[in-house]
Amino acid sequence: MSSFTFTNSTNSRTNTLTNTLAPGASSVTGYNQEGVAITSTLISNSTIESTTTNYKYSGTDIGNSFCAIYNGSAGPASGTIPVSNYSSCTIVMVGGGGGGGGGQAATRPQVSGNGGDGGITIVPKIPLSSVTSISYTVGSAGTGGLGAQLYNTPERAVTVGRAGNATTVTISTTTYTANAGNGGPTQSANSGNGTDGTITPTTQTVTTATLNGPLTYNATDRVINISASNYGQGGSRGNSATPLIGNSGQAGRPGYLRIYFYP
């Protein structure tokens, strides 16, 4: 595949099909490398996953049928990605969810709160023409708070859920951030659930999307789902187990990051 190269006429960045199309099991009709069919992944979302390869089949660029290459990670994770061959990218991200507050014993009137969801956003087509690498972190989830145990001496105090951690991507001097959800409090009758994470920049341009993976993105429900696994959601609060014991809150769900690259 590496012999199929092309150069972007606007910025002279050179790429190959290997570094342009996402790996997959679908044959790219009309293209073989040393007698072996070139394979990729069919597009699920043409707005985000299509790319221009300058290679065509029946007059149509194959990047209209096969998915642009992407890098995906669940939290916690961090790293640096070389981008010297790419002209732009799209970020799909969610911060780590906060843990639920520890449950009160049934003898106490207060009810604990759920953890907040992580901030979630898609940032489309960010220019990379003067950038050689980008760095990223993918946020971990917050742990749940401890439930009450009144038979302890001294009694074990109920604790709040812990906040998750943010997911970030730094491109040159700009950092794109999906902040974490805060932990759930121990008295939601007074203070509600943990607050949801915010995003930077604040503009939300995409509210729903179905992408390869399969990945579903829903900014309203504040969740990314990949093959039945949720990312970014806050943990449930702990409930009363007995008159003297409260259950611990559930941990939140980790953050997630996917970055699509275009030559």
N, C-alpha and C positions, 0 to 999 in steps of 0.2 A: 504493500500500500504506500510505502514511503516515496515511491517514484512519482506519484501523482502530487505535484506541487503547484502552487499558484501564488501570485503576489498581489496584495491589495494596492490598487493604483493610487489611492489617496494618501497612503502613509508608508508604502514600500515594505510592509510587513509580510514575510513569506511564511506559508504554512503548507502542511500536507493533509491528505484526507485522514490519516491516522490521528492527527491532532485536531481535526475539525468535526468529525462525526462521532457520536457516542457509540461505544462498542455494543453489539447486539447480535441477534441470530437471524436477522432478515437480510437476504442478499441484495446488494445494490446492483440492480439490473444493468448490464452492459459494462461492468467494471470488474476486472480480474487482476490479480497480482501474481505473476509467474504461474498462471494457469489455475489459481485458486480464487474462488469468488470472494470479493470484498463484502463484508457484512457490517450491519449497523442496526440501529434501533429506529423503528418507525415513529413518526411524530405523533404525540398526543395533543399538543397545544401549539398551533402554528404561530400564534402571536409571540410566544416566548421561545419555542424550541426550534424554529426554522432559522436557517443561516444561508449565506451565499458562498458556494464553493467554486463557482465558475466552471464546474463540470456539469454537463447536461445529459439527459436522456429524453428522447422524443421532444426536444426543444425546451424542456423544463429543467431548471437547476435541481440537482438531486437533493440539495439542502432544503427544498420545499417538501420533501417526502421523508427525509431521515433527520433524526434529532441532532441538534448541536451538542458538542461534548460538554460535560459538566462534572463538577467536583462536589460531592456531598458528604456531610459528616453529622453525626449525632453528638450531643454533648456528654461529658466534657471533652473538648478537643481544642487544639490550636496548631498553627503552622504558617508557613509562607509558601505562596504559589508563584512560580515564574510565569509572567504573562507577556514576554517580549514578542510573541508571535500573534497576539490578539489585539483587536482594535476597540472592542467594547465587551461588557459583561452585564448580566442581569443577576441580581441577588434575591434569593428566596430565603427568609430567615424568621426564626421565632426564638425568644429568650426562654430561659428555664422557668418553670412554674414554681410558685412558692408552696411550702408544705402546709398542711392543714393544722389548725391549732389543736392542742391536746384536749381531750374530753374531760368535762367536769363530772364528779360523782353525782348520782341522782339526788343526794341530799343538798346539793347546791343549786341555786336557781338559774345560774348563768348557762348559756349555751355557747360553745366555741365556734369559730368561723373557719370557712374554707380558705385555702391558699389562693392567691391571685394568679391569673394566667400571665404568661410572658407576653411581651409586646410582639406583634407579628406584622410583617410587611413584605411586599415585593417591590424592589427598586429596579426599574427597567433601564437597559441600554446605557450604562455608565461608560463614558469614553476612557480608553486606556492607551491612547496613541503615544503619550509621553511617559508611560509607566512601564517598568521592567518587572516588578513583583508587587504582590499585595499580601497583607498579613490578615489573619483571622483568629477569632476565638469563638468557641461554641459553648454556651452556658450550661452548667450542670443544674440539676433540680435542687430545690430546698427540701430539707428533711422535715418530717412531721414533728409536732410538739408532743411532749410526754403527757399522758393522761394522769388523772389524780389517783392516788392510792392512800386513802385516809387511815388505813390500818397501820401504816408505817409510823415509826416514832424516831425523829419527827416526821410528820406527814409529808409525802412527796408533793411538792407544788406542781400545779399544772403549768406547762410552758407553751409559749407561742410557737407557731411554725416558723421555720427559717426561710428567708428569702432565697430565691434561686439566683443564678448568675446570668449576666447579659451575654448576648451574642453580638459580635462586632466584626466589621470588615473595614480595614484601613486601606484606602487607595490614595496615594500621594499624601496630601495634607488633610484629606477628608475622611472622617470615620462615620460609617453607617451603623446604627445601633438599634437592636431590639432589646430593650431593658427587661429585666426579670420581673416576675410577679413577686409581691411581698408575701410573707408568711401570714397564715390565719391567726387572728387574735384568740384569746381564751374566753372572751365575753362578747359574743357577737350581738347580744341584746343591747349592748351599749355602743359597740364600735364596728359592727358589721364584719364582712369578710376582708381578707387581704386585698390590697389594691392591685389592679392589673398593671403590667409594665407598659411604658410608653415607647414610642419609636422616634428616631431621628434619622433623616428629616421627617417631619410630621405629616407630610402629604401621603395619603393612602390612595394609590392609583388603581390597584387591583383588589377586588374583594373576594373573588372566588376563582379557582383554577384547578384543572385536572392535568397532571403532568406525568411523565414517565416514572415508573417505579413499581407499582402505581403510587403516585403521590396526589393527595387532595389537599388543597389549601383553602381555608375558610377564615377570612379576617373577622367576620361577624361572630362566629363561635370561638374564634381565637385558638385555632388548632391546625396543625399539620398532621396528616395521617398517612403513614406509609405501610402498606401490607398489614393492616390491622393494628399497627402500633401508633399511639398518639404521642405528639411532642408539644411541649409548651404549656400544658394544662396544669392548673393548681391542684393540690391534693385535697381530698375531702377531710372535713373536720372529724375529730374523735367524738364519739357519743358516750353516754353513760352506759356502763356495763352492768353494774350492780349499785345498790345504794352507797357503797363505799369506794367503788373503782370506776374510773373513766378510761376509755380506750385512747391510745395514742392517735394523733392525726396521721393521715397518709402522706407520704412523700409526694412532691410534685413530679411532673414529667420533665425530662431534660429538654434543652433547646435543640434546634436543628438548623443547619445551614446548607443550602445548595447554591452554587454559582455556575451559571451558563456562560460559555466563552464563545465569542464570534470573531472570525479572522478579519 
